[in-house]
Amino acid sequence: MKKNSLNVLRKNKLASYSLFVALAAIFVLLTILVTRKKPVEEKPDAIPAVVIQKPINGTLIESITISGYVEAEAMIPVVPFVSGTIIEYPARAGDFVEKDTLLAKIDDEPFRQQMLQAQAAYFAAKSTFDRLEKLFKAGSATQQNYDSAKAQADASKAQYDLAKLQLDYTEVRAPVDGTILIADQAVGGIGNQSQPVAVLADLANQVVRLKVPEKYFDLFTLERDSLQVTITRPAEKNMFEDAVTSATIENIAPYVSPQSKNFIVVCHLDDPGDRFRPGMFVKVQVAYKTYNDVPLINLKARKMDGSFYIYDEKTKTVKYIEGASFPNDGNNFIVPEEYRNSYIVMDGQNFVFDGQKVRLFDEALKETQSDADTNNSFISGE
């Protein structure tokens, strides 16, 4: 009897435990169902804002830019042919002089005395020769005496002519028209052939000698006739505009230096005007291909890998466009024709992904301003 009671008690406990477990399971299930999270709606602040812009039609020129220095096509050092003390020196750097303009005067007194001595010797020798010539024709002088007198007269004449020429050389004159670039002598200095009294140049004929990398050799040699050269001298900011002129390729070296791996290209300035001078630093743009009437957008729209995003007005999402070697001129690049009328993401492209929903920066700014106005109104009690 007692054993039966224990069995009944055990069965009741087991039933109670099972009921408890079942109730606990139902409770947990209900808790999960009641407390499960609903989908979180994306807050406006979490949507990235972007700046967009449509491409504009224009012309793009592909080119390379190489730095160089202006040179006079020909720089002429003017040196005296005789040595002596400079007694006059009218040459001034920067002056334009015509051919035969006096640049320096060397003391001519020593050369004048030499000329007078040579003149006297010549007159004496000529007088002797004239007398012997008459005797020779009359048969009163030998052939030997005649030849000797003639040689002496000719030699004296040559010495006399040389003395006169040296006297003329004491006046150092400009050999051509040109501008004086250097005039660093002075009255009282010694003029000689080792140092020019002036350096002249024709500033109407200026060139730039470019050292071009080897990789562009085929471009310059094979496409020479189609290349367009523009030379720019950068001006001081807020003072003057850049000086710009076109140029013509005058010469291309037929070889590449094995040391520098460069080759020389000489470009002649078409119109140097007054803004270009020898020694000035310039940038030379060599244009090799021109695209007309193409959609252009600033390079800042591209990411580091060359890709960019377009904006879909209907879905307010962005679409990823894979990077490619789009032609560019260093400022803008050509947008593929199929995106000519599309909006391009100009700012914020580094914080979005393909298909992501975005906001326009102007709209986000307005929302921010509206929220700020609301908060200010609440604080002020309006």
C-alpha positions as a printed Julia matrix, in Angstrom:
382×3 Matrix{Float64}:
   0.0     0.0      0.0
   2.8     2.3      0.97
   4.7     1.38    -2.23
   1.73    2.33    -4.41
   1.46    5.72    -2.74
   5.14    6.42    -3.52
   4.62    5.54    -7.18
   1.61    7.83    -7.44
   3.6    10.63    -5.82
   6.46   10.16    -8.27
   4.11   10.24   -11.24
   2.54   13.44    -9.98
   5.95   15.1     -9.57
   7.0    14.0    -13.04
   3.78   15.34   -14.52
   4.25   18.64   -12.68
   7.84   18.9    -13.94
   6.8    18.22   -17.51
   4.07   20.8    -17.26
   6.58   23.31   -15.87
   9.01   22.66   -18.73
   6.21   23.0    -21.27
   5.03   26.26   -19.74
   8.59   27.57   -19.64
   9.09   26.73   -23.31
   5.84   28.46   -24.24
   6.9    31.51   -22.23
  10.28   31.71   -23.95
   8.62   31.31   -27.35
   6.11   34.03   -26.62
   8.87   36.3    -25.35
  10.81   35.83   -28.57
   7.74   36.48   -30.68
   6.76   39.56   -28.71
  10.21   41.08   -28.34
  11.71   40.25   -31.75
  13.15   43.36   -33.51
  11.28   44.99   -36.3
  13.27   46.06   -39.39
  15.07   49.31   -38.57
  14.25   52.03   -40.96
  17.37   53.81   -42.24
  17.7    57.22   -40.65
  18.12   60.09   -43.03
  21.39   61.07   -41.31
  22.84   57.62   -42.14
  22.39   58.12   -45.89
  25.55   59.59   -47.41
  25.29   62.94   -49.16
  26.93   63.56   -52.53
  27.53   66.42   -54.92
  26.57   65.8    -58.54
  27.17   67.54   -61.84
  26.44   66.93   -65.5
  29.28   66.81   -68.05
  29.71   69.8    -70.34
  30.52   69.68   -74.03
  33.91   70.95   -74.99
  37.28   70.28   -76.58
  39.96   68.2    -74.92
  43.6    68.21   -75.99
  45.91   65.38   -74.99
  49.44   66.66   -74.52
  52.71   66.35   -72.67
  54.37   69.23   -70.82
  58.13   69.61   -70.52
  60.05   72.39   -68.77
  62.86   74.27   -70.42
  64.67   77.59   -70.77
  64.54   80.23   -73.47
  67.7    80.76   -75.48
  68.66   83.14   -78.24
  68.95   81.21   -81.47
  72.38   82.79   -81.95
  74.43   84.53   -79.25
  77.34   86.48   -80.73
  80.31   87.37   -78.52
  82.01   90.51   -79.86
  85.76   90.44   -79.19
  88.39   92.99   -80.24
  90.98   91.81   -82.78
  93.69   93.92   -81.13
  94.66   94.36   -77.49
  94.83   97.63   -75.63
  93.32   99.95   -73.09
  89.61  100.72   -73.51
  89.15  104.49   -73.72
  85.48  104.56   -74.77
  82.74  102.09   -73.84
  79.22  103.13   -74.97
  77.81   99.58   -74.87
  74.96   99.06   -72.38
  73.21   95.8    -71.63
  69.65   95.8    -72.93
  70.26   98.29   -75.71
  69.33   97.39   -79.25
  72.13   98.23   -81.67
  72.36   98.19   -85.42
  75.19   96.73   -87.41
  78.46   98.78   -87.22
  77.4   100.59   -84.03
  80.47  101.41   -81.9
  80.62   99.19   -78.82
  84.12   99.97   -77.53
  87.12  102.08   -78.48
  90.66  100.87   -77.77
  93.52  103.34   -77.44
  94.75  103.64   -81.03
  97.95  105.68   -80.49
 100.35  102.66   -80.58
  98.65  101.35   -83.72
  98.72  104.77   -85.33
 102.5   104.96   -84.83
 102.91  101.49   -86.3
 100.83  102.55   -89.27
 102.96  105.66   -89.82
 106.15  103.57   -89.7
 104.71  101.07   -92.15
 103.55  103.92   -94.35
 107.02  105.49   -94.45
 108.65  102.17   -95.24
 106.16  101.52   -97.98
 106.61  104.92   -99.6
 110.37  104.46   -99.57
 110.19  100.99  -101.07
 107.7   102.14  -103.69
 109.89  105.07  -104.67
 112.86  102.75  -105.12
 110.79  100.33  -107.15
 109.42  103.09  -109.4
 112.95  104.31  -110.13
 114.29  100.8   -110.88
 111.26  100.04  -113.02
 112.12  102.97  -115.33
 115.77  101.89  -115.49
 114.76   98.3   -116.16
 112.53   99.34  -119.04
 115.4   101.43  -120.4
 117.71   98.46  -120.13
 119.84  100.07  -117.45
 118.87   97.71  -114.59
 119.1    93.96  -114.26
 116.14   91.64  -113.84
 117.41   90.65  -110.4
 117.46   94.24  -109.16
 113.98   94.81  -110.59
 112.55   91.7   -108.93
 114.18   92.53  -105.6
 112.78   96.08  -105.6
 109.33   94.84  -106.54
 109.29   92.25  -103.74
 110.4    94.87  -101.23
 107.65   97.24  -102.35
 104.99   94.51  -102.18
 106.08   93.48   -98.68
 106.06   97.05   -97.48
 102.59   97.51   -98.97
 101.32   94.45   -97.07
 102.79   95.74   -93.79
 101.21   99.13   -94.41
  97.78   97.59   -95.15
  98.02   95.43   -92.0
  98.9    98.46   -89.89
  95.89  100.36   -91.25
  93.65   97.35   -90.58
  94.88   97.09   -86.99
  94.2   100.77   -86.54
  90.64  100.24   -87.75
  90.25   97.31   -85.32
  90.68   99.65   -82.37
  87.04  100.56   -82.94
  85.0    97.5    -81.93
  81.67   97.59   -83.77
  78.55   95.43   -83.78
  78.81   92.79   -86.53
  74.99   92.42   -86.79
  71.79   94.0    -85.57
  70.86   92.76   -82.12
  70.27   93.38   -78.43
  73.21   93.61   -76.06
  72.8    90.85   -73.49
  76.12   91.26   -71.68
  78.35   94.34   -71.46
  80.64   93.93   -68.47
  83.74   95.85   -69.53
  84.62   99.42   -68.53
  86.73  102.36   -69.55
  90.28  101.75   -68.4
  90.02   97.99   -68.73
  92.12   95.95   -71.1
  90.41   94.75   -74.23
  91.72   91.51   -75.73
  90.59   88.48   -77.67
  90.13   86.35   -74.55
  87.14   88.35   -73.28
  84.27   89.85   -75.32
  83.4    93.47   -74.88
  79.74   92.56   -75.44
  77.44   89.66   -76.26
  74.71   90.26   -78.83
  71.57   88.3    -79.62
  68.66   88.65   -82.0
  65.71   88.55   -79.61
  63.32   88.14   -82.53
  64.75   84.64   -82.94
  64.5    82.7    -79.69
  64.34   78.96   -79.11
  63.79   76.43   -76.38
  65.94   73.29   -76.37
  63.88   70.53   -74.79
  65.33   67.42   -73.22
  62.6    64.94   -74.11
  62.42   61.44   -72.53
  63.17   58.54   -74.84
  59.61   57.14   -74.61
  58.34   60.07   -76.7
  60.84   59.59   -79.54
  58.32   57.94   -81.88
  55.71   60.57   -81.07
  58.0    63.42   -82.12
  59.59   61.76   -85.12
  56.5    60.09   -86.61
  53.86   62.69   -85.72
  55.99   65.82   -86.07
  53.73   67.53   -88.61
  50.62   67.15   -86.44
  52.15   68.29   -83.15
  51.11   71.68   -81.79
  53.55   73.44   -79.47
  52.59   76.13   -76.96
  55.15   77.86   -74.76
  54.05   79.45   -71.49
  56.09   81.62   -69.19
  54.35   81.52   -65.78
  53.83   85.01   -64.4
  53.8    86.12   -60.81
  50.36   85.53   -59.32
  48.09   88.56   -58.95
  50.55   90.68   -60.93
  50.52   89.73   -64.59
  48.98   87.15   -66.88
  51.08   84.28   -68.16
  53.04   85.03   -71.32
  52.0    82.58   -74.03
  53.16   82.02   -77.6
  53.02   79.24   -80.13
  56.19   77.59   -81.38
  57.43   75.57   -84.32
  59.56   72.45   -84.04
  62.79   73.42   -85.75
  64.94   70.38   -85.16
  64.71   66.9    -83.61
  67.91   65.14   -82.67
  68.24   61.85   -84.58
  69.64   60.03   -81.55
  69.0    59.44   -77.84
  71.71   60.17   -75.3
  72.67   56.85   -73.64
  73.56   58.7    -70.42
  70.41   60.77   -69.87
  68.04   58.7    -72.07
  66.79   61.98   -73.52
  66.84   63.49   -76.98
  66.94   67.17   -77.92
  64.06   68.98   -79.59
  64.54   72.62   -80.62
  61.36   74.73   -80.72
  61.4    78.19   -82.31
  59.15   80.8    -80.65
  56.76   82.17   -83.26
  56.18   85.53   -81.54
  58.39   86.11   -78.48
  57.35   89.76   -78.16
  58.58   91.59   -75.06
  57.72   88.92   -72.48
  60.32   86.32   -73.41
  64.04   86.7    -72.86
  66.99   84.27   -72.93
  67.36   82.37   -69.67
  63.68   82.49   -68.67
  61.98   79.36   -67.35
  59.07   78.17   -69.5
  56.66   75.27   -69.78
  56.29   73.73   -73.21
  53.03   71.95   -73.99
  53.15   69.57   -76.95
  49.61   68.63   -78.03
  49.33   65.41   -80.0
  45.58   64.66   -80.11
  42.43   66.8    -80.07
  38.87   65.69   -79.25
  36.09   68.05   -80.3
  32.51   68.22   -78.93
  32.99   65.61   -76.2
  31.41   65.39   -72.69
  33.92   66.59   -70.12
  34.01   66.44   -66.34
  36.67   67.43   -63.82
  39.19   64.78   -62.82
  38.2    65.09   -59.16
  35.14   62.96   -59.99
  37.41   59.93   -60.42
  38.54   57.73   -57.58
  42.11   56.55   -57.13
  41.49   53.52   -59.36
  40.04   55.68   -62.13
  36.42   54.67   -61.5
  33.52   57.04   -60.89
  29.8    56.97   -59.98
  26.71   58.21   -61.79
  23.55   59.27   -59.97
  20.08   57.88   -60.8
  17.43   60.53   -60.18
  14.56   58.03   -60.08
  15.96   55.59   -57.54
  18.25   58.12   -55.83
  21.06   55.58   -55.96
  24.54   55.59   -57.42
  25.98   53.29   -60.06
  29.62   52.27   -60.15
  31.46   52.79   -63.44
  34.66   50.81   -63.68
  37.89   52.74   -64.19
  39.43   52.92   -67.64
  42.02   54.96   -69.51
  39.68   57.83   -70.27
  41.49   60.56   -72.26
  42.32   63.56   -70.09
  44.27   66.79   -70.24
  45.32   66.98   -66.6
  42.18   68.89   -65.59
  39.22   67.13   -67.21
  38.52   63.7    -68.66
  36.14   62.48   -71.35
  33.01   60.78   -70.0
  31.83   57.76   -72.05
  29.22   58.82   -74.59
  26.43   56.79   -72.95
  26.76   58.95   -69.82
  26.81   62.29   -71.65
  23.52   63.38   -70.03
  23.98   61.6    -66.7
  24.75   63.17   -63.37
  28.28   62.4    -62.17
  29.16   62.23   -58.46
  31.75   64.96   -57.88
  32.13   64.71   -54.12
  31.37   61.9    -51.66
  32.23   59.1    -54.09
  34.73   57.61   -51.65
  31.98   56.87   -49.1
  29.42   55.08   -51.25
  29.09   51.7    -52.95
  27.35   50.44   -56.08
  23.55   50.65   -55.78
  23.57   52.56   -52.52
  20.89   55.11   -51.82
  22.26   58.61   -51.4
  21.12   62.15   -50.7
  22.09   65.25   -52.6
  24.33   67.53   -50.6
  22.18   70.61   -51.23
  19.07   68.84   -49.94
  20.92   67.51   -46.89
  22.18   71.01   -46.17
  18.66   72.39   -46.32
  17.41   69.68   -43.96
  20.21   70.42   -41.53
  19.44   74.11   -41.65
  15.73   73.43   -41.11
  16.47   71.25   -38.07
  18.75   73.94   -36.69
  16.02   76.57   -37.13
  13.51   74.29   -35.36
  15.86   73.74   -32.43
  16.55   77.46   -32.17
  12.82   78.17   -32.16
  12.25   75.58   -29.42
  15.05   77.02   -27.28
  13.79   80.56   -27.68
  10.24   79.47   -26.91
   8.77   80.66   -30.16
